[in-house]
Amino acid sequence: MIKAQQMSEENPSLAELGWNHFFQQQLSIEEWQETVPVRVFALNRHLVDGVGESGRRQFALPAAWLDSPVERLPTVGDWVLVDSEGLPLRVLERVSLFKRMASGRDARVQLMAANVDTLFIVTSCNQEFNLSRLERYLALALDAGVEPVVVLTKADLVEGVDDFAAQARTLHADLAVVAVNSKDADAAAILGPWCKAGRTVALVGSSGVGKSTLVNTLSARSVQETGEVRDGDSKGRHTTTGRSLHLLPGGGMLLDSPGMRELQLSDCEEGVATLFEEIEAVARNCRFSDCRHQGEKGCAVAQAAKRGELDPRRLENYLKLRAERERTEETMVEKRRRDKNLGKMYKRVLAQKRKERE
């Protein structure tokens, strides 16, 4: 076990780190007197870098925790109670949680961030701009109960910024859309209302859209590497290699994450339903409650689409995200079944070995 290590940094207050009554009420009197709340700023395998009122400290996750379901393990943005010896005791209940399916064939949920107040969905005013991709991030935010804000970067490089903004605003009612030049501190200041003291903002978006540049500008210092994008397709290289939380000059906190070319939603049924509420409203008139809108008789969605009452692109993406979620659920059910059967097999083998020894 690595004991808590103090690291050089100005000591912020718990309130500045995002501590509020929601977390306070989870502590008993004994815990408040004998433990220290620490906010997780970064993770490196089983090592945690956190910040509390006494500054930075590092600790390792107890071995017993590693067998717990992934949702019970800490992620960036979490609050962890640490005892006087620097040992972590438990993770506090979260206000919000972002998670996704890990890439690859392994059916594994990956935690992205916890206790986020606002999600900056960053996209650039070039070929990378994609409404269907933005809808994925919006579904993620709405499902977690986090306020989404679409941030259009590289606004200084194009003339038709208003057109990009108008397209983005069609995705959801009252969606905030802001255009910035990520390298200009004055232009980025427009994001200030979401970055107030005690508030936590997370950034998501594909590689090369200027997230790292925006992090550096908002932080007023270089905290992330930046890279160039290819001229041919406006795609960029990954410059951020891990999720990390950064204190902002104004007192807020900013959580950066690696660019994600492929965002597989793990469980965003409510978020998808909220984002595509106009399609969900029509779907309630389908003849069958379990209608999949794939040509079934009495499908109100298909009839509305035929009459031109639904946006074809949005309908296609809605059906795509629903199908993806259903496949994910089936995969997770199958994985749980395999794990259960594997556990039974281990028990039979151990029982047989005990019997042979006797």
MARKEMI-351873 format. One record per residue (C-alpha): residue in three letters; chain; residue number from 1; z, y, x. Coordinates in nm, 3 decimals. Last residue first. Example, Ala and Ser with C-alpha at 12.3 -4.5 7.8 and 13.67 -1.06 7.14 Angstrom:
<nodes>
> r;c;k;pz;py;px
> ser;A;2;0.714;-0.106;1.367
> ala;A;1;0.780;-0.450;1.230
</nodes>
This chain:
<nodes>
> r;c;k;pz;py;px
> glu;A;358;0.136;-3.709;-1.082
> arg;A;357;-0.117;-3.565;-0.838
> glu;A;356;-0.406;-3.687;-1.055
> lys;A;355;-0.253;-3.524;-1.364
> arg;A;354;-0.207;-3.194;-1.183
> lys;A;353;-0.570;-3.207;-1.073
> gln;A;352;-0.686;-3.280;-1.428
> ala;A;351;-0.485;-2.988;-1.565
> leu;A;350;-0.631;-2.756;-1.302
> val;A;349;-0.986;-2.867;-1.389
> arg;A;348;-0.922;-2.830;-1.764
> lys;A;347;-0.773;-2.482;-1.714
> tyr;A;346;-1.072;-2.374;-1.503
> met;A;345;-1.308;-2.499;-1.775
> lys;A;344;-1.123;-2.304;-2.043
> gly;A;343;-1.150;-1.987;-1.835
> leu;A;342;-1.524;-2.043;-1.791
> asn;A;341;-1.562;-2.086;-2.167
> lys;A;340;-1.383;-1.756;-2.228
> asp;A;339;-1.587;-1.577;-1.961
> arg;A;338;-1.910;-1.713;-2.110
> arg;A;337;-1.809;-1.601;-2.461
> arg;A;336;-1.708;-1.258;-2.335
> lys;A;335;-2.046;-1.227;-2.160
> glu;A;334;-2.231;-1.332;-2.477
> val;A;333;-2.045;-1.071;-2.681
> met;A;332;-2.123;-0.808;-2.415
> thr;A;331;-2.492;-0.900;-2.417
> glu;A;330;-2.509;-0.887;-2.797
> glu;A;329;-2.341;-0.546;-2.798
> thr;A;328;-2.580;-0.418;-2.531
> arg;A;327;-2.880;-0.548;-2.724
> glu;A;326;-2.756;-0.368;-3.036
> arg;A;325;-2.704;-0.046;-2.839
> glu;A;324;-3.058;-0.066;-2.699
> ala;A;323;-3.201;-0.126;-3.045
> arg;A;322;-3.017;0.178;-3.182
> leu;A;321;-3.131;0.392;-2.886
> lys;A;320;-3.495;0.289;-2.936
> leu;A;319;-3.480;0.340;-3.313
> tyr;A;318;-3.349;0.693;-3.264
> asn;A;317;-3.605;0.758;-2.989
> glu;A;316;-3.893;0.661;-3.218
> leu;A;315;-3.749;0.864;-3.504
> arg;A;314;-3.708;1.167;-3.282
> arg;A;313;-4.067;1.144;-3.160
> pro;A;312;-4.209;1.092;-3.511
> asp;A;311;-4.019;1.390;-3.659
> leu;A;310;-3.928;1.286;-4.013
> glu;A;309;-4.069;1.409;-4.347
> gly;A;308;-4.427;1.309;-4.270
> arg;A;307;-4.466;1.108;-4.591
> lys;A;306;-4.499;0.789;-4.386
> ala;A;305;-4.180;0.878;-4.199
> ala;A;304;-3.994;0.918;-4.529
> gln;A;303;-4.118;0.578;-4.647
> ala;A;302;-4.018;0.411;-4.319
> val;A;301;-3.672;0.569;-4.340
> ala;A;300;-3.629;0.467;-4.705
> cys;A;299;-3.677;0.100;-4.618
> gly;A;298;-3.722;-0.080;-4.951
> lys;A;297;-3.888;-0.380;-4.795
> glu;A;296;-3.820;-0.417;-4.422
> gly;A;295;-4.076;-0.271;-4.180
> gln;A;294;-3.854;-0.213;-3.877
> his;A;293;-3.599;0.025;-4.023
> arg;A;292;-3.309;-0.202;-3.917
> cys;A;291;-3.176;-0.229;-4.272
> asp;A;290;-2.815;-0.351;-4.273
> ser;A;289;-2.723;-0.161;-4.591
> phe;A;288;-3.029;-0.298;-4.770
> arg;A;287;-3.234;-0.094;-5.016
> cys;A;286;-3.246;0.207;-4.782
> asn;A;285;-3.103;0.530;-4.928
> arg;A;284;-2.835;0.565;-4.658
> ala;A;283;-3.119;0.562;-4.404
> val;A;282;-3.233;0.907;-4.522
> ala;A;281;-2.900;1.063;-4.424
> glu;A;280;-2.900;0.870;-4.095
> ile;A;279;-3.242;1.016;-4.013
> glu;A;278;-3.121;1.375;-4.067
> glu;A;277;-2.797;1.293;-3.881
> phe;A;276;-2.979;1.196;-3.562
> leu;A;275;-2.722;1.342;-3.322
> thr;A;274;-2.426;1.239;-3.537
> ala;A;273;-2.546;0.880;-3.582
> val;A;272;-2.627;0.849;-3.211
> gly;A;271;-2.280;0.975;-3.118
> glu;A;270;-2.109;0.745;-3.367
> glu;A;269;-2.290;0.439;-3.237
> cys;A;268;-2.240;0.536;-2.872
> asp;A;267;-2.119;0.213;-2.714
> ser;A;266;-2.255;0.130;-2.370
> leu;A;265;-2.545;0.375;-2.335
> gln;A;264;-2.778;0.292;-2.050
> leu;A;263;-2.858;0.607;-1.853
> glu;A;262;-3.142;0.541;-1.610
> arg;A;261;-3.248;0.817;-1.370
> met;A;260;-2.887;0.913;-1.316
> gly;A;259;-2.815;1.189;-1.070
> pro;A;258;-2.480;1.131;-0.903
> ser;A;257;-2.181;1.302;-1.070
> asp;A;256;-2.014;1.642;-1.049
> leu;A;255;-1.690;1.732;-1.221
> leu;A;254;-1.600;2.101;-1.234
> met;A;253;-1.252;2.237;-1.288
> gly;A;252;-1.141;2.574;-1.421
> gly;A;251;-0.921;2.829;-1.243
> gly;A;250;-1.169;3.112;-1.194
> pro;A;249;-1.238;3.013;-0.833
> leu;A;248;-1.329;2.659;-0.943
> leu;A;247;-1.137;2.344;-0.850
> his;A;246;-1.368;2.049;-0.786
> leu;A;245;-1.367;1.696;-0.931
> ser;A;244;-1.577;1.422;-0.773
> arg;A;243;-1.819;1.152;-0.875
> gly;A;242;-1.999;0.988;-0.583
> thr;A;241;-2.314;1.004;-0.376
> thr;A;240;-2.445;1.351;-0.463
> thr;A;239;-2.775;1.414;-0.280
> his;A;238;-2.993;1.171;-0.475
> arg;A;237;-3.355;1.259;-0.408
> gly;A;236;-3.567;1.476;-0.635
> lys;A;235;-3.843;1.449;-0.892
> ser;A;234;-4.068;1.748;-0.962
> asp;A;233;-4.369;1.516;-1.003
> gly;A;232;-4.613;1.620;-0.731
> asp;A;231;-4.410;1.888;-0.551
> arg;A;230;-4.131;1.650;-0.457
> val;A;229;-3.782;1.798;-0.487
> glu;A;228;-3.575;1.937;-0.201
> gly;A;227;-3.214;1.849;-0.127
> thr;A;226;-2.863;1.986;-0.170
> glu;A;225;-2.538;1.864;-0.021
> gln;A;224;-2.224;1.928;-0.224
> val;A;223;-1.908;2.135;-0.170
> ser;A;222;-2.066;2.448;-0.025
> arg;A;221;-1.863;2.744;-0.149
> ala;A;220;-1.849;2.984;-0.445
> ser;A;219;-1.754;2.686;-0.668
> leu;A;218;-2.000;2.795;-0.939
> thr;A;217;-2.275;2.834;-0.679
> asn;A;216;-2.196;2.507;-0.500
> val;A;215;-2.187;2.311;-0.827
> leu;A;214;-2.514;2.475;-0.936
> thr;A;213;-2.681;2.370;-0.612
> ser;A;212;-2.550;2.016;-0.662
> lys;A;211;-2.687;2.007;-1.019
> gly;A;210;-3.029;2.144;-0.922
> val;A;209;-3.264;1.929;-1.130
> gly;A;208;-3.350;1.705;-0.835
> ser;A;207;-3.185;1.387;-0.954
> ser;A;206;-3.143;1.350;-1.329
> gly;A;205;-2.867;1.513;-1.526
> val;A;204;-2.493;1.521;-1.578
> leu;A;203;-2.234;1.789;-1.506
> ala;A;202;-1.872;1.773;-1.622
> val;A;201;-1.656;2.070;-1.723
> thr;A;200;-1.276;2.066;-1.729
> arg;A;199;-1.073;2.354;-1.871
> gly;A;198;-0.734;2.461;-1.732
> ala;A;197;-0.856;2.802;-1.628
> lys;A;196;-1.190;2.896;-1.785
> cys;A;195;-1.518;2.723;-1.704
> trp;A;194;-1.686;2.718;-2.047
> pro;A;193;-1.684;3.096;-2.085
> gly;A;192;-1.807;3.130;-1.722
> leu;A;191;-2.148;2.968;-1.775
> ile;A;190;-2.311;3.312;-1.785
> ala;A;189;-2.176;3.356;-1.434
> ala;A;188;-2.463;3.137;-1.315
> ala;A;187;-2.694;3.439;-1.328
> asp;A;186;-2.457;3.650;-1.118
> ala;A;185;-2.404;3.367;-0.867
> asp;A;184;-2.779;3.319;-0.820
> lys;A;183;-2.874;2.986;-0.664
> ser;A;182;-2.864;2.793;-0.992
> asn;A;181;-3.105;3.037;-1.160
> val;A;180;-2.988;2.997;-1.516
> ala;A;179;-3.103;2.921;-1.872
> val;A;178;-2.836;2.843;-2.133
> val;A;177;-2.864;2.627;-2.447
> ala;A;176;-2.567;2.589;-2.685
> leu;A;175;-2.641;2.343;-2.965
> asp;A;174;-2.562;2.497;-3.306
> ala;A;173;-2.748;2.216;-3.486
> his;A;172;-2.887;1.944;-3.263
> leu;A;171;-3.216;1.861;-3.089
> thr;A;170;-3.414;2.166;-3.201
> arg;A;169;-3.223;2.386;-2.955
> ala;A;168;-3.386;2.204;-2.660
> gln;A;167;-3.736;2.296;-2.774
> ala;A;166;-3.642;2.662;-2.811
> ala;A;165;-3.488;2.668;-2.462
> phe;A;164;-3.801;2.525;-2.300
> asp;A;163;-4.017;2.779;-2.487
> asp;A;162;-3.784;3.065;-2.389
> val;A;161;-3.821;2.969;-2.023
> gly;A;160;-4.200;3.019;-2.035
> glu;A;159;-4.242;3.229;-1.720
> val;A;158;-4.138;2.972;-1.463
> leu;A;157;-3.966;2.967;-1.122
> asp;A;156;-3.664;3.185;-1.203
> ala;A;155;-3.550;2.943;-1.475
> lys;A;154;-3.498;2.682;-1.206
> thr;A;153;-3.218;2.538;-1.419
> leu;A;152;-3.187;2.492;-1.795
> val;A;151;-2.828;2.412;-1.888
> val;A;150;-2.783;2.225;-2.218
> val;A;149;-2.422;2.256;-2.336
> pro;A;148;-2.244;1.966;-2.504
> glu;A;147;-1.888;1.994;-2.644
> val;A;146;-1.702;1.665;-2.599
> gly;A;145;-1.604;1.435;-2.886
> ala;A;144;-1.686;1.126;-2.679
> asp;A;143;-1.963;1.018;-2.918
> leu;A;142;-2.103;1.371;-2.922
> ala;A;141;-2.120;1.385;-2.542
> leu;A;140;-2.295;1.048;-2.496
> ala;A;139;-2.535;1.115;-2.784
> leu;A;138;-2.622;1.447;-2.619
> tyr;A;137;-2.689;1.272;-2.288
> arg;A;136;-2.932;1.032;-2.453
> glu;A;135;-3.089;1.316;-2.652
> leu;A;134;-3.166;1.501;-2.330
> arg;A;133;-3.368;1.200;-2.214
> ser;A;132;-3.569;1.209;-2.538
> leu;A;131;-3.633;1.582;-2.496
> asn;A;130;-3.769;1.556;-2.140
> phe;A;129;-3.779;1.838;-1.886
> glu;A;128;-3.852;1.680;-1.546
> gln;A;127;-4.203;1.827;-1.544
> asn;A;126;-4.061;2.178;-1.500
> cys;A;125;-3.785;2.399;-1.637
> ser;A;124;-3.500;2.192;-1.499
> thr;A;123;-3.238;1.982;-1.675
> val;A;122;-2.859;1.993;-1.666
> ile;A;121;-2.646;1.861;-1.951
> phe;A;120;-2.322;2.053;-1.896
> leu;A;119;-2.054;1.849;-2.075
> thr;A;118;-1.747;2.038;-2.194
> asp;A;117;-1.380;1.940;-2.236
> val;A;116;-1.363;1.639;-2.003
> asn;A;115;-1.050;1.422;-2.003
> ala;A;114;-1.216;1.122;-1.837
> ala;A;113;-1.528;1.059;-1.631
> met;A;112;-1.792;0.795;-1.556
> leu;A;111;-1.646;0.453;-1.637
> gln;A;110;-1.888;0.163;-1.586
> val;A;109;-1.914;-0.116;-1.843
> arg;A;108;-2.052;-0.443;-1.710
> ala;A;107;-2.314;-0.676;-1.852
> asp;A;106;-2.465;-0.773;-1.514
> arg;A;105;-2.841;-0.755;-1.537
> gly;A;104;-2.878;-0.432;-1.340
> ser;A;103;-2.753;-0.081;-1.400
> ala;A;102;-2.396;-0.037;-1.519
> met;A;101;-2.358;0.024;-1.891
> arg;A;100;-2.212;0.366;-1.960
> lys;A;99;-1.878;0.540;-1.993
> phe;A;98;-1.749;0.888;-2.071
> leu;A;97;-1.391;0.922;-2.189
> ser;A;96;-1.212;1.191;-2.387
> val;A;95;-0.857;1.310;-2.449
> arg;A;94;-0.725;1.020;-2.246
> glu;A;93;-0.402;0.820;-2.263
> leu;A;92;-0.209;0.835;-1.938
> val;A;91;-0.273;0.594;-1.653
> arg;A;90;0.034;0.406;-1.530
> leu;A;89;0.277;0.357;-1.243
> pro;A;88;0.101;0.476;-0.927
> leu;A;87;0.313;0.446;-0.609
> gly;A;86;0.386;0.763;-0.413
> glu;A;85;0.743;0.666;-0.331
> ser;A;84;0.884;0.918;-0.580
> asp;A;83;0.676;0.762;-0.860
> val;A;82;0.316;0.846;-0.958
> leu;A;81;0.194;0.897;-1.316
> val;A;80;-0.185;0.904;-1.333
> trp;A;79;-0.398;1.162;-1.519
> asp;A;78;-0.768;1.081;-1.540
> gly;A;77;-1.048;1.318;-1.440
> val;A;76;-1.226;1.070;-1.213
> thr;A;75;-1.153;0.716;-1.327
> pro;A;74;-0.832;0.521;-1.362
> leu;A;73;-0.829;0.156;-1.471
> arg;A;72;-0.753;0.061;-1.831
> glu;A;71;-1.117;0.082;-1.945
> val;A;70;-1.213;-0.159;-1.665
> pro;A;69;-1.007;-0.440;-1.817
> ser;A;68;-0.713;-0.526;-1.587
> asp;A;67;-0.744;-0.769;-1.295
> leu;A;66;-0.743;-0.485;-1.041
> trp;A;65;-0.418;-0.343;-1.176
> ala;A;64;-0.204;-0.619;-1.026
> ala;A;63;-0.331;-0.528;-0.679
> pro;A;62;-0.180;-0.181;-0.713
> leu;A;61;-0.441;0.099;-0.680
> ala;A;60;-0.418;0.276;-0.349
> phe;A;59;-0.277;0.624;-0.303
> gln;A;58;-0.389;0.964;-0.177
> arg;A;57;-0.222;1.299;-0.226
> arg;A;56;-0.338;1.657;-0.265
> gly;A;55;-0.108;1.943;-0.355
> ser;A;54;0.255;1.954;-0.467
> glu;A;53;0.159;2.048;-0.824
> gly;A;52;-0.067;1.745;-0.840
> val;A;51;-0.405;1.649;-0.697
> gly;A;50;-0.551;1.302;-0.658
> asp;A;49;-0.762;1.102;-0.417
> val;A;48;-0.757;0.737;-0.524
> leu;A;47;-0.832;0.436;-0.304
> his;A;46;-0.946;0.111;-0.469
> arg;A;45;-1.318;0.169;-0.414
> asn;A;44;-1.334;0.535;-0.314
> leu;A;43;-1.229;0.742;-0.613
> ala;A;42;-1.218;1.121;-0.650
> phe;A;41;-1.023;1.403;-0.819
> val;A;40;-0.770;1.196;-1.016
> arg;A;39;-0.507;1.430;-1.164
> val;A;38;-0.149;1.352;-1.059
> pro;A;37;0.157;1.363;-1.285
> val;A;36;0.480;1.315;-1.083
> thr;A;35;0.759;1.078;-1.181
> glu;A;34;1.141;1.081;-1.202
> gln;A;33;1.236;1.369;-1.431
> trp;A;32;0.932;1.363;-1.662
> glu;A;31;0.940;0.984;-1.662
> glu;A;30;1.307;0.978;-1.763
> ile;A;29;1.249;1.225;-2.048
> ser;A;28;0.963;1.008;-2.174
> leu;A;27;0.607;1.114;-2.109
> gln;A;26;0.322;1.090;-2.364
> gln;A;25;0.410;1.427;-2.518
> gln;A;24;0.314;1.607;-2.198
> phe;A;23;-0.038;1.464;-2.198
> phe;A;22;-0.139;1.610;-2.534
> his;A;21;0.079;1.917;-2.469
> asn;A;20;-0.139;2.029;-2.178
> trp;A;19;-0.231;1.951;-1.817
> gly;A;18;-0.579;2.070;-1.721
> leu;A;17;-0.533;2.117;-1.346
> glu;A;16;-0.453;2.486;-1.396
> ala;A;15;-0.180;2.383;-1.639
> leu;A;14;-0.033;2.145;-1.379
> ser;A;13;-0.007;2.434;-1.134
> pro;A;12;-0.230;2.446;-0.826
> asn;A;11;-0.100;2.392;-0.471
> glu;A;10;-0.345;2.539;-0.219
> glu;A;9;-0.491;2.256;-0.014
> ser;A;8;-0.405;2.066;0.302
> met;A;7;-0.349;1.698;0.226
> gln;A;6;-0.016;1.535;0.142
> gln;A;5;-0.034;1.159;0.176
> ala;A;4;0.111;0.931;-0.088
> lys;A;3;0.187;0.588;0.052
> ile;A;2;-0.092;0.344;0.125
> met;A;1;0.000;0.000;0.000
</nodes>
